[in-house]
Amino acid sequence: VERKYRYSINDKIMELKEMLVPKDTKIQKSGVLRKAIEHINNLQSTIQKLKYDNIQLKKKQDILEQNNHVLTLKLAEQGASVVYLEKTPDLIEPTGPYSEFGSKQEEPFDSPTKSPFGNQQLYQNLPDSPESMRQSDSE
């Protein structure tokens, strides 16, 4: 039983080695485990960064959709012919252990980042907005 247990552990360590280091590389079992931990930490960091980036992109998308809605209303008020398109659903619904990362937390509508009423703060977080360009020019 002990030998079977040891062989099982050694097989899994060899499997990790094949995944983490180039073939024919001499490395001890502890080194393989260290590399596996390092790789897992890097993956966790990547997940956190992608989670943050996803949230930021969804915020920018919300702002752009609201601005589009306001501009559409202004055009309609001025008598322009406006075609309303239905919002298409997200192509991929998040599933699995990280699906909570895709959930959206709504801000109050009167929040500076969500206000569609011409507030300059609305544009400051967009990378190519006139407001951000002015700020970068003055720095």
Short mmCIF file of the C-alpha atoms (twelve columns), coordinates in Angstrom:
data_MODEL
# 
_entry.id   MODEL 
# 
loop_
_atom_site.group_PDB 
_atom_site.id 
_atom_site.type_symbol 
_atom_site.label_atom_id 
_atom_site.label_alt_id 
_atom_site.label_comp_id 
_atom_site.label_asym_id 
_atom_site.label_seq_id 
_atom_site.Cartn_x 
_atom_site.Cartn_y 
_atom_site.Cartn_z 
_atom_site.pdbx_PDB_model_num 
ATOM 1   C CA . VAL A 1   0.000   0.000  0.000   1 
ATOM 2   C CA . GLU A 2   2.782   2.415  0.935   1 
ATOM 3   C CA . ARG A 3   4.668   1.673  -2.291  1 
ATOM 4   C CA . LYS A 4   1.525   2.207  -4.393  1 
ATOM 5   C CA . TYR A 5   0.944   5.551  -2.623  1 
ATOM 6   C CA . ARG A 6   4.556   6.620  -3.246  1 
ATOM 7   C CA . TYR A 7   4.348   5.652  -6.942  1 
ATOM 8   C CA . SER A 8   1.132   7.629  -7.303  1 
ATOM 9   C CA . ILE A 9   2.725   10.751 -5.815  1 
ATOM 10  C CA . ASN A 10  5.845   10.362 -7.956  1 
ATOM 11  C CA . ASP A 11  3.705   9.940  -11.102 1 
ATOM 12  C CA . LYS A 12  1.827   13.159 -10.352 1 
ATOM 13  C CA . ILE A 13  5.064   15.037 -9.662  1 
ATOM 14  C CA . MET A 14  6.433   13.798 -13.006 1 
ATOM 15  C CA . GLU A 15  3.220   14.926 -14.701 1 
ATOM 16  C CA . LEU A 16  3.656   18.389 -13.169 1 
ATOM 17  C CA . LYS A 17  7.297   18.435 -14.290 1 
ATOM 18  C CA . GLU A 18  6.272   17.717 -17.887 1 
ATOM 19  C CA . MET A 19  3.810   20.610 -17.751 1 
ATOM 20  C CA . LEU A 20  6.149   23.141 -16.133 1 
ATOM 21  C CA . VAL A 21  9.724   22.660 -17.304 1 
ATOM 22  C CA . PRO A 22  11.355  21.815 -20.636 1 
ATOM 23  C CA . LYS A 23  11.907  18.134 -21.357 1 
ATOM 24  C CA . ASP A 24  15.198  16.648 -20.146 1 
ATOM 25  C CA . THR A 25  15.563  19.368 -17.485 1 
ATOM 26  C CA . LYS A 26  17.022  18.057 -14.240 1 
ATOM 27  C CA . ILE A 27  14.946  19.254 -11.325 1 
ATOM 28  C CA . GLN A 28  14.202  17.827 -7.901  1 
ATOM 29  C CA . LYS A 29  10.698  17.028 -6.692  1 
ATOM 30  C CA . SER A 30  10.693  20.050 -4.398  1 
ATOM 31  C CA . GLY A 31  11.674  22.217 -7.388  1 
ATOM 32  C CA . VAL A 32  8.756   20.850 -9.389  1 
ATOM 33  C CA . LEU A 33  6.388   21.642 -6.527  1 
ATOM 34  C CA . ARG A 34  7.889   25.134 -6.205  1 
ATOM 35  C CA . LYS A 35  7.380   25.711 -9.946  1 
ATOM 36  C CA . ALA A 36  3.778   24.469 -9.663  1 
ATOM 37  C CA . ILE A 37  3.079   26.896 -6.809  1 
ATOM 38  C CA . GLU A 38  4.662   29.741 -8.780  1 
ATOM 39  C CA . HIS A 39  2.541   28.878 -11.812 1 
ATOM 40  C CA . ILE A 40  -0.658  28.726 -9.744  1 
ATOM 41  C CA . ASN A 41  0.161   32.120 -8.194  1 
ATOM 42  C CA . ASN A 42  0.705   33.586 -11.668 1 
ATOM 43  C CA . LEU A 43  -2.620  32.177 -12.845 1 
ATOM 44  C CA . GLN A 44  -4.391  33.647 -9.824  1 
ATOM 45  C CA . SER A 45  -2.823  37.052 -10.535 1 
ATOM 46  C CA . THR A 46  -3.923  36.811 -14.151 1 
ATOM 47  C CA . ILE A 47  -7.473  35.965 -13.078 1 
ATOM 48  C CA . GLN A 48  -7.560  38.994 -10.782 1 
ATOM 49  C CA . LYS A 49  -6.219  41.281 -13.517 1 
ATOM 50  C CA . LEU A 50  -8.725  39.972 -16.055 1 
ATOM 51  C CA . LYS A 51  -11.522 40.349 -13.516 1 
ATOM 52  C CA . TYR A 52  -10.533 43.987 -12.955 1 
ATOM 53  C CA . ASP A 53  -10.189 44.660 -16.706 1 
ATOM 54  C CA . ASN A 54  -13.583 43.080 -17.351 1 
ATOM 55  C CA . ILE A 55  -15.256 45.269 -14.732 1 
ATOM 56  C CA . GLN A 56  -13.613 48.398 -16.167 1 
ATOM 57  C CA . LEU A 57  -14.694 47.521 -19.702 1 
ATOM 58  C CA . LYS A 58  -18.268 46.884 -18.562 1 
ATOM 59  C CA . LYS A 59  -18.305 50.283 -16.835 1 
ATOM 60  C CA . LYS A 60  -17.067 51.968 -20.020 1 
ATOM 61  C CA . GLN A 61  -19.650 50.066 -22.056 1 
ATOM 62  C CA . ASP A 62  -22.415 51.228 -19.705 1 
ATOM 63  C CA . ILE A 63  -21.253 54.836 -20.018 1 
ATOM 64  C CA . LEU A 64  -21.127 54.623 -23.807 1 
ATOM 65  C CA . GLU A 65  -24.577 53.030 -23.959 1 
ATOM 66  C CA . GLN A 66  -25.999 55.775 -21.764 1 
ATOM 67  C CA . ASN A 67  -24.342 58.483 -23.843 1 
ATOM 68  C CA . ASN A 68  -25.745 56.860 -26.967 1 
ATOM 69  C CA . HIS A 69  -29.207 56.838 -25.415 1 
ATOM 70  C CA . VAL A 70  -28.973 60.533 -24.480 1 
ATOM 71  C CA . LEU A 71  -27.756 61.498 -27.949 1 
ATOM 72  C CA . THR A 72  -30.531 59.450 -29.535 1 
ATOM 73  C CA . LEU A 73  -33.102 61.264 -27.393 1 
ATOM 74  C CA . LYS A 74  -31.621 64.649 -28.337 1 
ATOM 75  C CA . LEU A 75  -31.746 63.755 -32.033 1 
ATOM 76  C CA . ALA A 76  -35.359 62.616 -31.677 1 
ATOM 77  C CA . GLU A 77  -36.244 65.889 -29.909 1 
ATOM 78  C CA . GLN A 78  -34.819 67.809 -32.875 1 
ATOM 79  C CA . GLY A 79  -36.969 65.813 -35.276 1 
ATOM 80  C CA . ALA A 80  -34.309 63.539 -36.676 1 
ATOM 81  C CA . SER A 81  -35.355 60.077 -37.767 1 
ATOM 82  C CA . VAL A 82  -34.047 57.672 -35.139 1 
ATOM 83  C CA . VAL A 83  -33.893 53.906 -35.438 1 
ATOM 84  C CA . TYR A 84  -33.929 52.101 -32.102 1 
ATOM 85  C CA . LEU A 85  -31.992 48.870 -32.042 1 
ATOM 86  C CA . GLU A 86  -32.553 46.234 -29.436 1 
ATOM 87  C CA . LYS A 87  -29.621 45.588 -27.163 1 
ATOM 88  C CA . THR A 88  -28.120 42.245 -28.046 1 
ATOM 89  C CA . PRO A 89  -27.538 39.886 -25.137 1 
ATOM 90  C CA . ASP A 90  -24.009 39.067 -24.086 1 
ATOM 91  C CA . LEU A 91  -22.624 36.378 -26.345 1 
ATOM 92  C CA . ILE A 92  -21.094 34.394 -23.519 1 
ATOM 93  C CA . GLU A 93  -22.745 34.021 -20.158 1 
ATOM 94  C CA . PRO A 94  -20.195 33.413 -17.408 1 
ATOM 95  C CA . THR A 95  -20.378 29.944 -15.907 1 
ATOM 96  C CA . GLY A 96  -18.236 27.813 -13.674 1 
ATOM 97  C CA . PRO A 97  -16.262 28.616 -10.551 1 
ATOM 98  C CA . TYR A 98  -15.456 32.204 -11.596 1 
ATOM 99  C CA . SER A 99  -18.916 33.191 -12.863 1 
ATOM 100 C CA . GLU A 100 -19.365 35.682 -10.022 1 
ATOM 101 C CA . PHE A 101 -16.690 37.820 -11.712 1 
ATOM 102 C CA . GLY A 102 -19.099 38.579 -14.526 1 
ATOM 103 C CA . SER A 103 -21.835 39.937 -12.289 1 
ATOM 104 C CA . LYS A 104 -22.541 43.630 -12.486 1 
ATOM 105 C CA . GLN A 105 -22.986 45.861 -9.474  1 
ATOM 106 C CA . GLU A 106 -25.251 48.758 -10.329 1 
ATOM 107 C CA . GLU A 107 -24.281 52.262 -9.284  1 
ATOM 108 C CA . PRO A 108 -26.931 54.857 -8.483  1 
ATOM 109 C CA . PHE A 109 -28.056 56.664 -11.633 1 
ATOM 110 C CA . ASP A 110 -26.980 60.008 -10.207 1 
ATOM 111 C CA . SER A 111 -23.416 58.748 -9.733  1 
ATOM 112 C CA . PRO A 112 -20.827 60.913 -11.589 1 
ATOM 113 C CA . THR A 113 -19.671 57.909 -13.596 1 
ATOM 114 C CA . LYS A 114 -23.203 56.998 -14.658 1 
ATOM 115 C CA . SER A 115 -24.841 60.397 -15.230 1 
ATOM 116 C CA . PRO A 116 -25.975 60.877 -18.853 1 
ATOM 117 C CA . PHE A 117 -26.614 64.610 -18.431 1 
ATOM 118 C CA . GLY A 118 -23.450 66.106 -19.861 1 
ATOM 119 C CA . ASN A 119 -21.414 65.964 -16.673 1 
ATOM 120 C CA . GLN A 120 -17.716 66.248 -17.583 1 
ATOM 121 C CA . GLN A 121 -16.866 63.563 -15.044 1 
ATOM 122 C CA . LEU A 122 -18.745 61.140 -17.246 1 
ATOM 123 C CA . TYR A 123 -15.932 61.248 -19.786 1 
ATOM 124 C CA . GLN A 124 -12.875 61.391 -17.576 1 
ATOM 125 C CA . ASN A 125 -12.386 57.620 -17.352 1 
ATOM 126 C CA . LEU A 126 -12.421 57.021 -21.088 1 
ATOM 127 C CA . PRO A 127 -8.873  56.809 -22.495 1 
ATOM 128 C CA . ASP A 128 -9.454  58.873 -25.661 1 
ATOM 129 C CA . SER A 129 -12.063 61.297 -24.391 1 
ATOM 130 C CA . PRO A 130 -11.557 65.054 -24.877 1 
ATOM 131 C CA . GLU A 131 -11.468 65.474 -21.102 1 
ATOM 132 C CA . SER A 132 -8.671  62.923 -20.620 1 
ATOM 133 C CA . MET A 133 -6.740  64.415 -23.553 1 
ATOM 134 C CA . ARG A 134 -6.890  67.875 -21.926 1 
ATOM 135 C CA . GLN A 135 -5.718  66.431 -18.624 1 
ATOM 136 C CA . SER A 136 -2.765  64.629 -20.245 1 
ATOM 137 C CA . ASP A 137 -1.827  67.778 -22.225 1 
ATOM 138 C CA . SER A 138 -1.702  69.881 -19.069 1 
ATOM 139 C CA . GLU A 139 0.509   67.412 -17.197 1 
# 
